[in-house]
Amino acid sequence: MSLSRKRRKELDRLRKHADELWSQQQDVLDRAGLVAREAARQASVLTREEVVPRVMNSYDQYVKPHVATTQDIAGGIGHRVAATALPAVGTALGAVMSIGDVAKDARVRAALSRMHLQKPVVVEKKGPGIGTFVALGAAVVAAVGVGYAIWQTFKADDELWVAEDDEVVLTPPATAGGASSATATVTPVEES
């Protein structure tokens, strides 16, 4: 492709401008990196000098007293458990172990073997018990209650279902003497 001398010069100028722009952008990016690093350093200094002391002060003022109170309460509960519950548990375990020792004793086993223990007689129930009838009665009462509620709902809805056919206008009746009477007649008005 052959270009004229004028076009080559324009292209060279355009290339130089593009190279200058590229180097300027690199300088701007380098400066932006320096500014970002300095901002990060300043933020860390600000955090160290301002934020951390405020957080520590707030912790000491608000959180630490409650933590100490909670630790005191937990320590008191621990001492009470150790003083009251642990001896009771130890006594119960000792009683269970002594019963186990008594059961293992040969004399107790010999005495139990001499006794002729009979199995207890279990009487089977026949038919439904009183609980069944109570449950059935409750179910019937609940069903009747639900039915009554449904009936009342539909009954109330029937009163709300009024046909909007005609508007009713009250007009006094015409009298011969021009005097009006106390009664009024109802005249339907048709919609147009």
Contacts in CASP RR format, 6 or more apart in sequence:
PFRMAT RR
TARGET T0000
AUTHOR 0000-0000-0000
METHOD contacts of the structure
MODEL  1
MSLSRKRRKELDRLRKHADELWSQQQDVLDRAGLVAREAARQASVLTREE
VVPRVMNSYDQYVKPHVATTQDIAGGIGHRVAATALPAVGTALGAVMSIG
DVAKDARVRAALSRMHLQKPVVVEKKGPGIGTFVALGAAVVAAVGVGYAI
WQTFKADDELWVAEDDEVVLTPPATAGGASSATATVTPVEES
3 11 0 8 1.000
102 108 0 8 1.000
103 109 0 8 1.000
166 188 0 8 1.000
166 189 0 8 1.000
166 190 0 8 1.000
166 191 0 8 1.000
167 188 0 8 1.000
167 189 0 8 1.000
167 191 0 8 1.000
168 186 0 8 1.000
168 187 0 8 1.000
168 188 0 8 1.000
168 189 0 8 1.000
169 186 0 8 1.000
169 187 0 8 1.000
169 188 0 8 1.000
169 189 0 8 1.000
170 184 0 8 1.000
170 185 0 8 1.000
170 186 0 8 1.000
170 187 0 8 1.000
171 184 0 8 1.000
171 185 0 8 1.000
171 187 0 8 1.000
172 180 0 8 1.000
172 181 0 8 1.000
172 184 0 8 1.000
172 185 0 8 1.000
173 180 0 8 1.000
173 181 0 8 1.000
173 183 0 8 1.000
173 184 0 8 1.000
173 185 0 8 1.000
175 181 0 8 1.000
END
